[in-house]
């Protein structure tokens, strides 16, 4: 399993905590379940080579702040790219209060305005 965290460029550090990649490699044994934890950092996640069964209809999604742990199921392969934001970034980027979407996972096209 490959996991890497990248620091954002200086001009994004006020909004972005980090970027991350998680990939399964050929021959990797992937656990069937993943236990997420309560987390105050919202994320945009792009699934490019498999991911969580619960979100299989959402290839690019916003995972808002979560106040409860959750058990998720993994497929046979894993390829995720993520952008982890600071909590205040949701209002600035999407003109949505973070408390309106807490504990939700939303298709990104449902929250981006097409003005």
C-alpha positions in Angstrom: 0.0 0.0 0.0 1.3 3.4 -1.0 0.4 6.4 1.2 1.9 9.9 0.9 1.0 13.3 2.3 2.1 16.5 0.4 2.3 20.0 1.9 0.3 22.6 -0.1 2.1 25.5 -1.8 2.5 28.6 0.3 -0.4 30.5 -1.4 -2.9 27.7 -0.4 -1.7 27.1 3.2 -4.6 29.2 4.6 -7.2 26.9 3.1 -5.5 23.5 2.5 -4.0 21.4 5.3 -2.5 18.9 2.9 -2.9 16.7 -0.2 -2.8 12.9 0.0 -2.6 9.8 -2.1 -3.5 6.3 -1.1 -3.0 3.5 -3.6 -3.0 -0.2 -3.5 -0.2 -1.8 -5.4 -0.2 -5.0 -7.4 -0.4 -8.0 -5.0 -1.5 -5.9 -2.0 -4.0 -7.4 0.4 -6.7 -4.8 0.9 -8.7 -4.9 4.1 -12.4 -5.3 3.5 -13.3 -2.6 6.1 -12.0 0.8 7.1 -12.9 2.5 10.3 -13.1 6.2 9.8 -12.8 8.5 12.8 -14.5 11.7 13.8 -12.6 14.4 11.9 -12.9 18.2 11.7 -11.2 18.5 8.4 -13.4 18.4 5.2 -11.9 16.7 2.2 -12.4 16.5 -1.5 -11.7 12.9 -2.6 -11.2 11.7 -6.1 -11.4 7.9 -6.5 -9.4 6.9 -9.6 -8.8 3.2 -9.1 -11.4 1.9 -6.7 -12.3 3.1 -3.2 -15.2 2.8 -0.7 -18.2 0.7 -1.7 -20.5 3.2 0.0 -19.4 6.0 -2.4 -19.1 3.9 -5.6 -21.6 6.2 -7.3 -19.5 9.3 -6.3 -16.1 9.4 -8.1 -15.4 12.9 -6.9 -16.9 14.0 -3.6 -16.7 16.3 -0.7 -16.5 14.5 2.6 -17.6 17.1 5.1 -16.5 17.3 8.8 -17.6 14.1 10.6 -18.6 14.0 14.3 -19.0 10.3 14.4 -16.8 7.3 13.4 -18.1 5.2 10.5 -17.3 1.7 9.2 -16.7 1.8 5.4 -16.2 -1.1 3.0 -13.3 -1.3 0.5 -13.4 -2.8 -3.0 -10.6 -4.9 -4.5 -8.4 -2.0 -5.4 -7.8 1.5 -4.0 -6.7 4.7 -5.6 -7.6 7.9 -3.9 -6.3 11.5 -4.2 -7.5 13.9 -1.6 -7.4 17.6 -0.6 -7.8 18.1 3.1 -9.1 21.5 4.0 -9.2 23.6 7.1 -12.8 23.9 8.4 -13.3 27.5 7.4 -12.4 26.8 3.8 -15.9 25.3 3.0 -17.5 28.7 3.4 -14.8 30.4 1.3 -14.8 27.9 -1.5 -18.4 26.8 -1.7 -20.3 29.6 -0.1 -21.8 27.0 2.3 -21.6 26.9 6.1 -19.8 23.9 7.3 -22.4 23.1 9.9 -25.0 22.7 7.1 -23.2 19.7 5.6 -21.6 18.1 8.7 -21.6 14.3 8.5 -22.4 14.2 4.8 -20.7 13.0 1.7 -21.7 15.0 -1.3 -21.1 14.6 -5.0 -18.9 17.6 -5.8 -21.1 18.7 -8.7 -24.0 19.2 -6.2 -22.1 21.8 -4.2 -20.2 23.7 -6.9 -22.1 26.6 -8.3 -22.4 26.9 -12.1 -22.7 30.8 -12.1 
